[in-house]
Amino acid sequence: QDERVMQLFGLVNALLAKDRRTNNHDLKIQRYAIAPLSHNAGVVGWVPHCDTLHILIKEYREAKKIMLNMENRLMTKMAPDYDLLTVLQKA
């Protein structure tokens, strides 16, 4: 399955490179090395010059003046005993 996705990405990249309109913008699907951990999980190799999802969310929330723990505050307001629930009950 992963091999098919990589083939699709290669095809899309080839099509983007052939089209003058997209080639001028240097559009492409970036592919990264993955170390598989199981049949449905893996670890992405180190990607240079990239921000983490946490940093992107943090910067967005700071710019919009949204508290970083807003969801936690709402959850404890709606369910004060949330931390006492089991993992199965939280799902």
C-alpha positions, -999 to +999 in steps of 0.1 A: +000+000+000+028+025+009+046+016-023+014+025-043+012+059-026+048+066-033+042+057-070+012+081-070+033+108-055+060+102-081+034+105-109+020+137-095+054+152-092+062+142-128+030+158-140+036+190-119+071+192-134+059+189-170+032+216-167+047+250-173+022+267-149+030+244-120+067+241-128+072+278-125+060+276-088+082+246-080+052+226-068+058+191-057+049+165-031+078+162-006+085+126+003+103+116+035+120+085+048+098+066+072+110+040+097+081+015+101+072+005+137+043-017+128+019-023+099+000+009+107+026+031+124+060+046+117+084+074+125+092+102+101+129+109+097+142+143+108+129+171+085+152+201+085+139+237+086+104+227+097+082+238+126+064+213+147+026+212+149+029+223+185+048+255+175+024+263+147-006+260+170+011+279+198+020+308+175-015+309+161-031+310+195-007+336+207-015+358+177-053+354+183-049+357+221-064+322+226-053+305+258-031+275+252-051+253+275-086+264+264-098+229+256-087+216+290-105+245+307-137+238+288-135+201+295-131+205+332-159+231+332-182+206+314-170+175+333-153+184+366-145+147+372-129+142+338-095+134+352-110+106+373-125+088+343-108+057+328-093+059+293-122+038+280-147+062+296-130+092+280-132+077+245 
